[in-house]
Every structure is written in structure tokens, then in C-alpha cells.
Amino acid sequence: MRFEISKVLDAIEGRVCTDPSLARAVIDLAEVIRYQDIDGGRPASLLRLGMVIDALSRELEEDSVQVYAVVHRALLSDADLTSNERMVVRRWADDGLVEVLDNPGDRMLEVADLLGLPVLSRVRFDGLRGRFPWLVEQPGRVVAPVPGAGGPVFIAHVGGGHSPVAGKRSPTGVKLLARQWRCPESGCALFGGGGGGGAFADLAGGADRSPAAQPPPALRNGVPTCPRHGARLGDGGPRPRSEVLAVRVGGLVRRRFVLSEDQPVVAGRAPEQDGGIMLGQWLNDEARRWISRGHVHFELRVGEVIVTDVSTNGSGIRPGGSMAESDRIPLAPQQSRVLGENDMVELYPGVQIGRAEELPTGAPFTPTSVMAEAPTMAMRLPRP
């Protein structure tokens, strides 16, 4: 039992991040772990985070969805969690995967405003509508996770069912995310050298994270501030440009990743390079034989995505996303090409990589559950 719970917590770890380009929603972890009506279990459980993340994957029809978690410091010693769960949350904090605050206040809404993300919460935030007008103007930006058949579902606070809706980054968020920031506190995991990564470091970041993955600063009286230490941040210069790319296998968007000017990325069956994008878990036997361990290399230069085939068998380019075989452009081994706005590189039929917003899901969706390793007695789902 203990080993199985550790495995599911490791899987959940790969779905929490503070990367503004990868997070798809914002949560207050101290709230989510106490959704006792979701599984009828103990007062607080970190497994409920996995259940909410699975629900978000179903709603967005996308695998490997990540959430931005704000964590009250008291949670690190919360007696309602097991000692293993407390240790896991501390590790996430040390690795900069979550924000730990003495007084979270309205930080969750601030992050949602700066990044244009939806909020998953049962709190109504009525007193903050003046500061964040989108609470009224865009009701789908805040949805409540509630029990449903087979797991949590999301409903708007007023009315019936509703899927989480994203907005645009605020003008302030755009300005803040154009710069790098430095915390004067040594070892700051958010605005310093970062932490040590985790079991899913390729998904969630860690010590070697790109400056492009820094979270947005908190604003205290208009001054960029470290949300964890309360210290004024120093301006470290322009943030590296970045692009969000997505992997689609069999018509399903399986994961997103960030390509930045300072960190090229290799994708393939099982790349050996740090930060490589592993596709093997989603491939059938024939695709595994065709796709090399490291198949394509991506780099971002002067705002252009350059893809180079580094495989044995070659790849192809789908210009404008066209699936017509007559439109496919071969990409031979060691050949490079600029990836156009709507172009996709095809490693093997049905295995494509392109810009995230231009790569919609095109097939019936069954997400990979982070709860697959959870022991059944640890979670009691409501009956349909």
C-alpha cells in the first residue's frame, strides 16, 4: 500500500509546476486536499490533487496537464497529512514546483490574472471582484471541483456544469514575464538557482530550469516581490524568448513542452539528453522501431523554431498542418528547416510535434490517469 501511494505521488509530482507557459490552471493545495466529499476518505489527502488533475485532463481533452499550486506554509506540518505526504510537499517546495507562502491571501487570483489561467476553487471570491473584474465578466475562469460519476467534475459557481476557461495574460503579466527576476535570499527555488528536480524532472523542471520558466513575481504596492520570502526582486535582464510546443500521438495531445532561446530540446523514443522529450510510452511497436532514441532537435533562434532531423530514418514536415500525403515534405537525416506557424514535424505517421495552439486534439480522448497506481481502498469514488 505505502509503495503504491508513493508511486501515485511521484506521478502527481510531474503535474505540478510554476512554469507560466505550461500551467493550465491555478489551485490552492490546502483547499483541494480537504475535498473530503470527492472520495469519502480521511480529512486531508494529497491524492485528491491527482483526482482534480485527472478531471482537468478530461475537461481539456489533453494528457499530462499541469497545474500551478499555491501552498500555505502551514501545510508543510499539517497533522492531517501523512508523514510521507508532508515530505512530498516539502520536496515540491524545495524544488520550486509549488509556491509556499506564509499568507497566501489572494495570490491564487493574482497568478490567474497575470497568466490568464482558470482557477479551480469552491471559494466565491466575492470581495475581490473590484480588483479582478474578470471574476464577474468571465465566470468560467473560476470553477468548482465537485463529486461526479467516476471522479470530480467542474461546475460554475452560478448555474450548471462548466469547463475551465482560460483568458489572456494581463498587460502587467506580459511586462513582468518579459524580464528575469532575482531574489536576494540565497537558494530561492523560485527566483534563484532552483531546486533539485524530482522523479519527473523532465516534466516539472528543477535546478537546471530555464529562466523562461520563472513564475510571475508577486506585486506588493506595485513592486515585483518574491511571494515566498517577501523580498524585493532584482531585475536580471530580458527573459529568453520561448515557444510552447506540443506532442500529438494518434490525434491526442499527449504533452506540452517549452522551447527557449537558452535551452534547445531533443524529442524521440528515449532521448539521452537532459530535458529530452520521451515519446516511447505512447508509441506502438512499429513506431518504436522507426523512431530513434533522439529523433528531432529543436532550437529557437531569432524567434524562429528550427527543427533538425537527427534520426536514422528521417522525418517529414506537414506544412500548415495538412495531412494530405501529397503535401508532406521529407526531412532527411541531418537536414534542418524553419517550422512555420502552423507546420508540424511528423516523426512517424500519427506522431507529430508543433506549436501547442495549432495542434488540437482530433480523436476520442482517454487521458493517462495520474491515479492509475492508487490503491482502490485509498479512494472511494461516488457511485454513478
C-alpha positions in Angstrom: 0.0 0.0 0.0 2.7 2.5 1.0 4.7 1.8 -2.1 1.6 2.2 -4.3 0.8 5.6 -2.7 4.4 6.7 -3.2 4.2 5.8 -6.9 1.0 7.8 -7.4 2.5 10.8 -5.6 5.5 10.6 -7.9 3.1 10.7 -10.9 1.3 13.7 -9.4 4.6 15.4 -8.9 5.0 15.5 -12.7 1.8 17.6 -12.9 2.7 20.5 -10.6 4.8 23.4 -11.8 5.3 27.1 -11.6 6.2 27.5 -15.2 3.9 30.1 -16.7 4.0 28.5 -20.1 2.9 25.0 -19.0 0.4 25.5 -16.2 -3.2 25.2 -17.3 -5.0 26.2 -14.1 -4.3 27.6 -10.6 -5.2 25.8 -7.3 -4.9 26.3 -3.6 -3.4 23.0 -2.4 -4.6 23.5 1.2 -8.2 23.7 -0.2 -8.0 20.8 -2.6 -6.6 18.2 -0.1 -9.7 18.8 2.0 -12.3 18.0 -0.6 -13.5 15.1 1.5 -16.7 14.6 -0.4 -14.8 13.7 -3.5 -13.7 10.3 -2.1 -15.2 10.0 1.3 -11.8 9.4 2.8 -9.7 11.0 5.6 -9.9 14.7 6.4 -6.9 15.6 4.2 -5.3 13.6 1.4 -2.7 14.6 -1.3 -4.3 12.0 -3.6 -7.2 14.4 -4.1 -4.9 16.6 -6.1 -4.4 13.8 -8.5 -8.1 13.3 -8.9 -8.6 17.0 -9.6 -5.8 16.9 -12.2 -7.3 13.9 -13.9 -10.6 15.8 -14.1 -8.8 18.8 -15.7 -7.3 16.5 -18.3 -10.7 15.1 -19.2 -12.2 18.6 -19.4 -9.3 20.0 -21.6 -9.0 16.7 -23.6 -5.3 16.7 -23.1 -2.8 14.5 -21.4 0.0 15.5 -18.9 -1.9 18.6 -17.9 0.0 20.6 -15.2 -1.4 22.9 -12.5 0.1 25.9 -10.7 -0.3 25.2 -6.9 -0.2 27.8 -4.2 0.6 26.3 -0.8 0.1 27.7 2.7 3.3 27.2 4.7 1.3 25.5 7.5 0.6 22.6 5.1 4.2 21.5 5.4 3.4 20.4 9.0 -0.3 19.6 8.7 -1.0 16.7 11.0 -4.0 15.6 8.9 -1.5 14.6 6.1 0.7 11.5 6.5 4.4 12.0 7.2 5.1 10.9 3.6 2.7 13.4 2.1 4.3 16.2 4.2 7.7 15.1 3.0 6.5 15.2 -0.7 5.0 18.7 -0.3 8.3 19.9 1.2 10.2 18.4 -1.7 7.9 20.2 -4.2 8.6 23.5 -2.3 12.3 22.9 -2.2 12.3 22.2 -6.0 10.2 25.3 -6.8 7.4 23.2 -8.2 4.8 25.0 -5.9 4.7 28.4 -4.2 4.8 28.2 -0.4 3.5 31.3 1.3 3.1 32.5 4.9 -0.2 34.2 3.9 -1.4 33.1 0.5 -4.2 35.7 0.6 -5.3 36.4 -3.0 -2.1 35.2 -4.6 -4.0 32.5 -6.4 -6.2 35.1 -8.2 -3.1 37.3 -8.8 -1.4 34.4 -10.6 -4.6 33.7 -12.6 -4.8 37.3 -13.6 -1.2 37.7 -14.6 -1.1 34.4 -16.6 -4.7 34.3 -17.9 -5.4 30.9 -16.2 -8.6 29.5 -14.9 -9.0 28.9 -11.1 -10.1 25.6 -9.7 -11.8 26.5 -6.4 -15.0 26.3 -4.4 -14.4 29.8 -3.0 -16.5 32.6 -4.5 -14.1 35.5 -4.0 -17.0 38.0 -3.8 -14.9 40.6 -2.0 -12.2 40.7 -4.7 -14.4 41.4 -7.8 -13.3 45.1 -7.8 -9.7 44.2 -8.1 -10.2 41.3 -10.6 -13.2 42.3 -12.9 -12.9 39.0 -14.8 -14.4 37.3 -11.8 -17.7 38.8 -13.0 -17.0 39.2 -16.7 -15.6 35.7 -17.2 -17.4 33.3 -14.8 -15.9 30.3 -16.4 -12.5 31.4 -15.2 -13.4 30.1 -11.7 -15.0 26.6 -11.5 -15.5 24.4 -8.5 -14.4 20.7 -8.4 -17.3 18.7 -7.1 -18.1 14.9 -6.9 -19.3 13.3 -10.1 -19.7 9.9 -11.6 -16.2 8.4 -12.0 -14.4 11.3 -10.3 -14.6 15.1 -9.9 -16.3 17.4 -12.4 -16.3 21.2 -12.7 -19.2 23.5 -12.3 -19.5 27.2 -12.4 -20.4 28.9 -9.1 -23.6 30.1 -10.6 -25.5 27.8 -12.9 -24.8 24.3 -14.1 -21.8 22.5 -15.5 -18.9 24.5 -16.9 -15.5 23.7 -18.3 -12.5 25.8 -17.1 -12.0 28.8 -19.4 -8.6 30.5 -19.9 -8.2 34.2 -20.5 -5.4 36.3 -21.8 -2.3 37.4 -19.8 -2.9 40.8 -18.3 -0.8 43.7 -19.6 1.0 43.7 -16.2 1.7 40.0 -16.6 3.1 40.5 -20.1 5.5 43.1 -18.7 6.6 41.0 -15.7 7.2 37.9 -17.8 9.4 39.8 -20.3 12.1 40.1 -17.6 14.1 37.7 -15.4 14.0 38.3 -11.7 16.4 37.6 -8.9 15.6 37.0 -5.2 18.2 38.3 -2.7 17.6 35.2 -0.5 20.2 32.6 -1.2 18.8 29.3 -2.6 15.4 30.7 -3.5 13.8 27.9 -5.5 11.5 30.3 -7.5 13.9 33.2 -8.3 17.3 31.8 -7.6 19.2 28.7 -8.6 16.2 26.4 -8.3 15.9 23.1 -6.5 17.0 19.6 -7.3 14.2 18.4 -9.5 12.2 15.3 -8.8 11.1 11.9 -10.2 9.6 13.7 -13.2 12.2 16.5 -13.6 11.8 16.4 -17.3 8.2 17.5 -16.9 8.5 19.8 -14.0 11.8 21.5 -14.0 14.4 21.8 -11.2 17.9 23.1 -10.7 18.6 23.5 -14.4 15.3 25.2 -15.3 15.4 27.9 -17.9 14.9 31.5 -16.8 11.9 31.3 -19.2 10.3 29.0 -16.7 10.3 31.5 -13.8 6.9 32.2 -12.2 5.4 35.7 -12.2 6.5 37.8 -9.3 4.0 38.9 -6.7 3.2 42.7 -6.7 3.4 44.5 -3.4 2.5 48.1 -3.8 3.4 47.7 -7.5 6.9 46.4 -6.7 7.9 42.9 -8.0 8.4 40.8 -4.9 9.3 37.2 -4.1 6.0 35.6 -2.9 7.8 33.2 -0.6 10.4 35.5 1.1 8.6 38.8 0.7 11.9 40.3 -0.6 12.1 42.9 -3.4 13.2 41.2 -6.6 16.1 42.5 -8.7 15.8 42.8 -12.5 18.0 40.2 -14.1 17.5 41.4 -17.7 15.3 40.2 -20.6 13.8 36.8 -20.2 14.7 34.4 -23.0 12.2 34.1 -25.8 10.2 30.8 -25.7 7.6 28.8 -27.7 5.3 26.2 -26.3 5.3 23.0 -28.5 3.0 20.0 -28.1 3.3 16.3 -28.9 0.3 14.7 -30.6 0.2 10.9 -30.9 -2.7 9.2 -32.7 -4.6 12.5 -32.8 -4.3 13.1 -29.0 -2.3 15.9 -27.5 -0.1 14.0 -25.0 2.1 16.7 -23.5 3.4 20.2 -23.9 7.0 21.4 -23.5 8.8 24.8 -23.7 11.5 25.6 -26.2 13.5 28.6 -25.2 16.5 30.5 -26.7 18.8 29.2 -24.0 17.6 25.6 -24.0 17.2 23.5 -27.2 15.2 20.3 -26.9 15.6 16.8 -28.4 12.5 14.6 -28.8 12.4 10.9 -29.6 11.7 7.5 -28.4 14.0 7.9 -25.3 16.5 10.8 -25.6 19.7 10.6 -23.6 20.0 14.4 -23.4 18.9 16.3 -20.3 15.5 17.7 -20.7 14.7 15.4 -23.7 11.1 14.7 -24.6 10.5 10.9 -24.3 7.7 9.6 -26.6 8.2 5.8 -26.1 5.4 5.4 -23.6 2.8 6.5 -26.3 4.2 4.5 -29.3 3.2 1.2 -30.7 5.8 -1.4 -31.6 6.2 -0.3 -35.2 6.6 3.3 -34.2 9.2 2.4 -31.6 11.2 0.6 -34.2 11.1 3.6 -36.6 11.6 6.5 -34.2 15.2 6.9 -33.0 16.1 7.4 -29.3 16.8 11.1 -30.2 14.9 11.8 -33.4 14.5 15.5 -33.9 16.3 18.5 -32.4 14.5 21.8 -31.8 16.1 25.2 -31.2 14.7 28.7 -31.1 16.7 31.4 -33.0 15.6 35.0 -33.5 12.1 33.9 -32.8 12.1 31.1 -35.3 11.7 27.4 -34.4 14.4 25.4 -36.2 13.9 21.6 -36.4 16.8 19.3 -37.4 16.3 15.6 -38.0 19.0 13.7 -36.0 17.5 10.2 -36.6 18.3 7.2 -38.7 15.1 7.1 -40.7 14.2 10.7 -41.3 11.0 12.7 -40.7 8.5 14.9 -42.5 7.0 18.3 -42.4 3.3 18.8 -42.6 3.0 22.4 -43.9 0.1 24.3 -42.5 -0.9 21.1 -40.6 -2.1 19.4 -43.8 -2.5 15.6 -43.5 -2.6 15.2 -47.3 0.3 12.9 -48.3 1.0 14.9 -51.4 1.7 18.0 -49.1 4.2 16.2 -46.9 7.8 17.5 -47.2 10.5 14.9 -46.4 13.1 15.9 -43.8 16.2 13.8 -44.3 18.6 12.9 -41.5 20.8 15.9 -40.6 18.5 18.2 -42.6 17.1 21.4 -40.9 14.0 23.5 -41.6 12.3 26.5 -40.1 8.9 25.4 -38.7 6.2 27.7 -40.0 3.4 29.0 -37.7 1.0 26.1 -38.5 3.6 23.5 -39.5 4.1 20.2 -37.8 7.1 17.8 -37.9 6.0 14.2 -38.3 8.3 11.6 -36.8 6.2 8.7 -37.9 2.6 8.6 -39.2 0.4 9.8 -36.4 3.2 11.2 -34.3 3.5 15.0 -34.7 5.0 17.9 -32.9 4.0 21.5 -33.5 3.1 24.7 -31.8 0.7 24.0 -28.9 -2.1 26.3 -30.0 -2.0 24.9 -33.6 -2.2 21.3 -32.6 -5.8 20.5 -31.5 -6.9 17.1 -30.3 -8.6 15.2 -33.2 -9.7 11.9 -31.7 -11.8 10.5 -28.8 -9.9 11.1 -25.7 -8.9 8.8 -22.8 -6.3 10.6 -20.6 -3.5 8.8 -18.8 -4.5 9.0 -15.2 -2.1 10.0 -12.5 -4.2 7.9 -10.2 -3.5 4.6 -12.0 -1.2 3.4 -9.2 -3.5 4.5 -6.4 -4.8 1.6 -4.2 -8.5 1.2 -4.6 -9.1 1.3 -0.8 -7.4 4.7 -0.6 -10.1 6.3 -2.8 -13.8 5.7 -2.8 -15.4 7.3 -5.8 -19.1 8.2 -5.7 -21.4 5.8 -7.4 -23.0 6.9 -10.7 
